[in-house]
Amino acid sequence: MSGTINLAAEVQQASGAASAAWLLLLLPAFGAAVLLLGGRRTDKWGHLLGSATVIAAFVYGLVLFFGSTSLAADDRLQNLSLFEWINVGALQIDFGLRLDPLSLTFVLLITGVGSLIHIYSIGYMHDDRDRRRFFGYLNLFIAAMLLLVLGNSFVTLYFGWEGVGLASYLLIGWYQGKDFAATAAKKAFIMNRVGDVGLALAIFLMFKTMGSTQFDVVFDKIGEQSTATVVAIGLLLLLGACGKSGQFPLQAWLPDAMAGPTPVSALIHAATMVTAGVYLIARSSPIYSLPQAADARFGVMIIGALTLIIGCIIGCAYDDFKKVLAYSTVSQIGYMILAVGLGPAGYALGIMHLLTHGFFKAGLFLGAGSVMHGMNDEGDIRRMGGLARKMPITFITWTLGYLALIGFPFLSGYFSKDAIIAAAFGEHGWRGWVFGGVALLGAGITAFYMTRLLILVFLGKPRYENLKSEDGRDYHPHESPSTMTIPMIVLAVGSVGAGAFLALGDRLAGWLEPSLDATLATHGPLSHGMIAVLTVALSALGALIAFLLFGRREQPVTRPARVSFPVRAARADLYGNHLNEALFGRPGIWLSRALVFVDNRGVDGLVNGLAAGLGGSSGRLRRTQTGFVRSYALSMLGGSIIVIAAFLMVRFA
């Protein structure tokens, strides 16, 4: 990183190929419209159209990327105004796109990894009779995420933000006939609404104090605002990021999102939804870099560090293949949030880890889907074992992703995660020791639970031979078709080499300079070399302990019932759901009942409201209305409580 950059560089009007950047949104949106409105007539070729639109968007994204690299750094900030969107009094919002290094980086990640997941889905969803609709939802997801990262104002970003929430609800709840899928989709939707309250309030406050929500105007005027205003905006944006990126205290929805098909898990966890919170804070770097925003930035660091260690601990106790990977995502996003909370020293590092994580986590999830595809949809790792011989391609590609995740020297995670740990140690005083120490400890625990996963799934003796799946079938594990293995191979290549490519010569940091305020990170009390040695040593120790515990003796096919309190707590998600129920769920239900009473103005209304709230027999329409009120009352109450708690925490820490 070359030093502090000039965020006041003039934004250019898009020209040339960039003047048609609206195609990035139109292509997947067109695919979604055709597949969702075309009905059964599109069944035979719908999956091909859905994949083709995202691949075409990726190709066009490459054209824009290479066109931007040929420009001078200050000319890479481009704005494309499309039409006047909102014109109400003083509220003037143009619908437009912001084309700069940060947004184009996300475009390539979303469409590139998204294309591979679409191709993988052709094989994975081959026998699903509604495959065409599934690809329509995937296209809708991609279109909404592209709008989120390309929008040139916070309102446009919010439009895409809500579109992603809708698409995730549809995809997580794909298996509509199963109660757990419907519950998981509803949980994700409501918990994200809690976070969305924060983002919405931040936008309201921006308009109230600065008269605009356009990025250029907000970033130009934010330095003129009071410390209280800047801190409030920073904390509200953080709340929004916590919802979308599954950070504490809104992390509980993310593991339950595994209820959807595996390609959905890969898309949400690697390339789209959970990265939105990191993008939001990075995009808002002119706000967080201000001296007035020190408390807000400290809050970001606390949330990131707390979440990364929570995800690590819970990941040690689960036996569900995809849920272990889900908590790994919670933890790794925590690293990214911690990085962007470090300010100019960490913005580019957070984005680099986001990109490398996109490769190896997508590969890990697709590998998990490949295993489940060959194991009658079995997800319990205790019923597996010895699959390396049955599924060699899956084993090799998955292992490369595993090595990249734990930070094996010179693979992707080694360059990105280790750099975040070093930057955390560079914080002044006790903060360096605390945040750096937590990040370092997380690396060791990550190596432990991921090595446990590797051993129980792929190594040792097969434990499935004398078992049957839930539907009564014998297990006959086999390698997946090429439509599934080829994307896994491509992602494995990225898991190996992406980190070195982005890090060496500060290639990514230099590219992002026009978009992010970036400075050289200091090493603090420990040198970068010493931190690298400690990280590798601690990761090796974690892997060794996992081998000693799980690799040297036969493991039972059912998890032990009598375990210590720490294991019970980890199995219970460290009581995160209990906390949310106590703080937000029950108060939200009480509030909704009160609102129903007021709405109906009488005892009869109260009785009907209570019956509907408890799932009684007051009628389907009344239950639906009450559920709607309850969900949004819960969201508003939960968001308000979190905002107040976060402010008090960073103000008086």
Secondary structure, 3 states (H helix, E strand, C coil): CCCCCCCCCCCEECCHHHHHCCHHHHHHHHHHHHHHHCHHHHCCCHHHHHHHHHHHHHHHHHHHHHHHHCCCHHHHCEEEEEEEEEEECCEEEEEEEEECHHHHHHHHHHHHHHHHHHHHHHHHCCCCCCHHHHHHHHHHHHHHHHHHHHECEHHHHHHHHHHHHHHHHHHHCCCCCCHHHHHHHHHHHHHHHHHHHHHHHHHHHHHHHHCCCEHHHHHHHHHHCCHHHHHHHHHHHHHHHHHHHCCCCCCCHHHHHHHCCHHHHHHHHHHCHHHHHHHHHHHCHHHHCCHHHHHHHHHHHHHHHHHHHHHHHHHCCCCEHHHHHHHHHHHHHHHHHHHHHCHHHCHHHHHHHHHHHHHHHHHHHHHHHHHHHHCCCCCEHHHCCCCCCCCHHHHHHHHHHHHHHCCCCCCHHHHHHHHHHHHHHCCCCHHHHHHHHHHHHHHHHHHHHHHHHHHHHHCCCCCCCCCECCCCCECCCCCCCHHHHHHHHHHHHHHHHHHHHHHHHHHHHHHHCCCCCCCCCCCCCCCHHHHHHHHHHHHHHHHHHHHHHHCCCCCCCCCCCCCCHHHHHHHCHHHHHHHHHHHHHHHHHHHHHHHHHHHHCCHHHHHHHHHHHCCCCCCHHHHHHHHHHHHHHHHHHHHHHHHHHHHHHHHHC
